[in-house]
Amino acid sequence: MPEGSPTPLRAEQYLAPETLAQLASFELRAKMVAEGAMNGLHISPRQGAAVEFASHRQYTTGDSVRHLDWKVFARNDKLYIKQFQQETNLNIAILVDGSASMRFGTRITKSGWGGTKAQNNKNQWTKYDHATAIAAALSFLSLAQRDRVSVGIFADGIRGGVRRSSSSDHWRSVVQSLATEPVSDRANWSKVADQALSQNSGRTLFIIISDFLAPLDQVRTCLARLRHRGNDVICCVTLDQMELRFDLDAHTPFEGLEGEPTIEIDSRAVRTAYLTALESHLSELNRLSRNFGFDCAIFNTHESVGPVLSALLAKRQAFARQRTAR
């Protein structure tokens, strides 16, 4: 291998076999009406000949007889044409938070796992590593559906990633990009939203993978902009177990990862107040997401991504079935 070449990737570094097994029966369905030319899994606004039946209309002279509904004709002696909703492929843009706060992690990395720059030779599975695992699973699933997938790594703007593609070998480019991008700086949510919209034409499913530890007014503005033109969003909140439980029992120094000073805190004295504030923050984020019609899921970096993703995908499939049944 030439000097300076990236280390060859193995699927199991980011995508465990048990995760693939847990997701095997699911599809990533769009909540909005998709637009595209290929035949895929998502409802298109165009009428055409596909597998998703929509309605009948009465036959008129000149119509093709190929879609006559002979069962209806047998019942009432009238000719009706079957109309279908064309199913199409979806544009999926995965936005992974690569700001400095994503370097935090307290779980020891399993042998052979990971390898992003966020680990910084500390053998710790960081929030960014977990975000990479989520992105790897969702991009793998989406590409298997022939959806078009792009990835952007963001902090003070979108600074890395891969362009949109549905090719079978695109997954390796996705993971390689996530593994090699530096994790630093602060997240600029407004700038990220503007760049994401400029880079993704047509209706898009945006998947944001972040710790979302930002002022909620900034997140609200970002989500509102992404909602423009009927886009859909999934918020994947990725937090370390220590952040979720704050089960420390000591006087501890806390180091700011995005320029904040290091402070000494008695963790026992502030634990209740911290957990109350975190619960309020996450509840408000979930409410914001629901108000826009989006989904929000919380991931613990010490646990497998499979069960949370399975629940999320099942929820979206149920929504798609309900919409089709109307």
N, C-alpha and C positions, 0 to 999 in steps of 0.2 A: 504494500500500500504506500503511495507517495507520502512524503513527510508533510504534516499539516492537515492531512485528510481527516474528516470526522470519523469517529469510531463507528463501525457498523452497528446498526440497531437490531435488536431482537424484539419481537412482538411482546414477549412476556415482561419486558422492562416497564411497560406502561399498561398492558392489557392482559389481565390474568385470565387463564382458561375458564375459571369459575364465573368470571364476569361475563364472558361471551355466552356461557351456558345460561346464565340468568336472563340475558337480553335476547336470546335466540328467538323467542316467540313474539317479540314486540316489533313495532314499526314506529318510527318517529313521524307523527302525523302533524300536518299544518292546521292551525285553527282558521287561518284566513284562506281566501281563495287564491290559489297559486296560478302562475302564468308560466308557460313553457311550451316547448315543441315536442319533447320526448314523452313517451308513455311512462308514467310513474305511478305514485300512490296518492297523489293529492288532487283535489277537485279543481278543475279549471273553469273559468267563466265561459269558455267557448263550448258551443254545442257541437257534438261530433259523434263518431262511431267508436265507442269504447265500452268498458264493462259496467259502468255505473249508470243504471237506469234512472231517468229523471222524470219523464212525463209522457203523455200521449198528446197528439194533435190530429185533427181530422185530415184525411188524405185529400189532396187536391191534384188536379190534372198536371202531369209533369213530374210529380214526386217519384223517386225511386221506389220500386216495390220491394226492395231488399229488406226494408225494416217495417213492413206491414205486420201488424199484430193479428195473426190469424185466429188466436183464441178469442179476442174481442169480436172479430168478425163472426165467429161461430155463435157467439152469444146474442148479438143484436143486429146482425146483418149490415153492419156499417164498417167502413174502412178507416182504420186509424194507424198513424205512423208512430213507432216508438222513438222517443228522443232520449239521448244519453248525455250525461255530464262527462266531458272528456277528462280523463285522469292524466296528470302530468307530473313532471319532476319539479323539485323545489330548490330554490336558492337558499343555502344555509351559510350564515356567516358566524363563525365561532370567535368571540372576542375574549382573550385570556388576559387577566390582570397580571402585568409584569412589573408592578411597582414594588418598592422596597419592602413594604409590609408583608408581601407574600413570601419573603425569605424565612419567616418564622416557622418553627417546627419543633416538636418535642418527641416525636416518634422515631425510634431507631429504624433506619432503612433496612429492609430485608435484603439478604444477599442476592445480588444479580438484578436488583430493581433500581429504577430511576437513573439518574445521571445528568440532571439539568444543572445549569450554572447556579441555581438558587441553593443547592446543597453546599456549595463552597467547601468541599472536602471535609464536612463535619459529620458525614454519615447520618444525617437527619432527614427524615421525610417531611418536606416543607409544604406549606399551603400551595405553593406554585407547583410542586411535584404532583400533589393531589389534583390540582386543576388540570395539569397535563394528562393525568390518567382519565379524567372525565372527558376532556377534549378528544383523547384518543378513542375512547369507547363510542362517543357520539359520532365522530367523523367516520369511524369504521362502519357503524350501523347505517349512516346516511349514504355512504358510497356504495354499500351493498344494495341499497334501494335505487341506485343510479341518480341520486340527488347530486346537485352541484355544491361543493363545499369549499369555502375559503376560511382562512384563519388569520387573525391579527393579534399580535401581542401589544398591549398598550400600557402606557404610563402617562407621560406628558405628551399624549398623542399616540397614534398607532405607528409603531416604529419597526415592526417586523411581521413575518408571517408568510403565507403562500396565497397565490391568486386562486380564484374560483376554478374548479375542475371537477369532473365526474369520472375521470379515468381510473382504471382499476389499480394503478400503481401510485395514485395520489396520496394514499394514506401514509406511506413512508416519508414523503416530503413534508406532510403535516407534522409528524412526530419529530423529524429531524429539525424543523424550524423551532418547535417548542423547546427542544433540548439544548439548542445552541444560543438562544437569545439571552442577553444579560437581564438580570432582575434588579432594577434600581429606579430611583426618582419617585416623584409623587404622581398620583393619577389626576389627570385633568379631564373630568367627565364631560364637560361641555365640548371641548375640542375633540374628544374621542367620538362623540355622537355625530358631530359635523363631518368628520373624516369618514366614519363608517357609512353614512348616507351617501357621500360623494363617491365612495368606492363600490357601492352595491346598488346597481340600477334594478328596477323592477321590485315587486314585492318579495320580501326576504324574511326568513326566520332568523333572528339574531339570538344567539346563545351567549350570554355574558357569564363568565366564570370568574368570580372575584370574592374577596372577603367582605366587600361592600362596607368596610369600616370607613365611611366618608360621610360628610354632612348630607342628610337626606334631601335637602333642597337641591343639591347638586345632582343626586341620583334621580330625583323627580324630573328635573329639567332634561336629563339624558333620556329617560324613558319616554317622556313626552315627545321629544324629537324623533326617536326611533319609531314611535307610533304613527308618525306621518306617513301618508300614502298607504295605510293599511298594513304596515309591517307587524309581525308577531315577535314576541320576545320571551325567552326563558331565562330567569335569573337563577344561577347556581351559586349559592352562598357557601363558600369553602372556608371553614374555620378549624383551627387546631382544637383538640380536645381540652387542652389547658384553657383556651379562651372560652370554650363553652361551659366548663365546669368551675374553673378558677379554684381548683382544689389544692391550693398552696397552704402551707402552715408554717410560715416563717417571715422574718423581716427580709425583704427581697429587693434588690436593685432592678428597676425596669428601664431597659435601654430603648430609646426612640429610634425606629428604623428609618424614618423619613425626616431626619433633621431635628427631632425633638430632643431635649436634654434627658440625660439619665437621672431618674429620681429614686429615692429610697422609700419603700412603702411597707407598712405592716399589712400583709395580705389578709390576715384574719380580721383586721378592723374594717377593711373596705369590701370584703367579699360580698356581703349582702347587697350593698349599694351598687357594686359592679354588676352583679347578676341581674338586678332589677333594671339597670340602665340597658344592659345588653338585650334582655327580653323585650323591653319597650322598643328598642331600635329594630330588632328583627320583626316584631309584630307590625310596626309601622311600614317596614319595607314590604312585608307580605300584603298589607292592605293597599299600598301604592300599586303593587303589581296587579292585584285583583281588580282594582279600579280601572286599570288600563286594559283589562282582559288578558293579562299575562299570567304565566305560571312562575312560582318561586319554590325552590327546594333547598334544604340545608344539608350540607355534607360535613361529616366529622372526619378529619384526616386520619384518625386512628382506625377507621372502619372501611370496609369495602365499598366501592362506589356502586356495585351491582344492585343491592336492594333499593337504594334511593332512586336510582335511574329507572329501575323496573316499575316502582310505584308511580313515578312521573310519567313514564310512557303509557302505562295502563290508564292513567287519568286522561291523557290526551286522546288515546284511542277511543275511550268511552265518549268523549266529547264529539269526536268525528262521527261515531255511529249515531249519536242523538241528532246531529245536524242532518245527516243523510236520511234519517227516518222522518223528518218533518215534511 
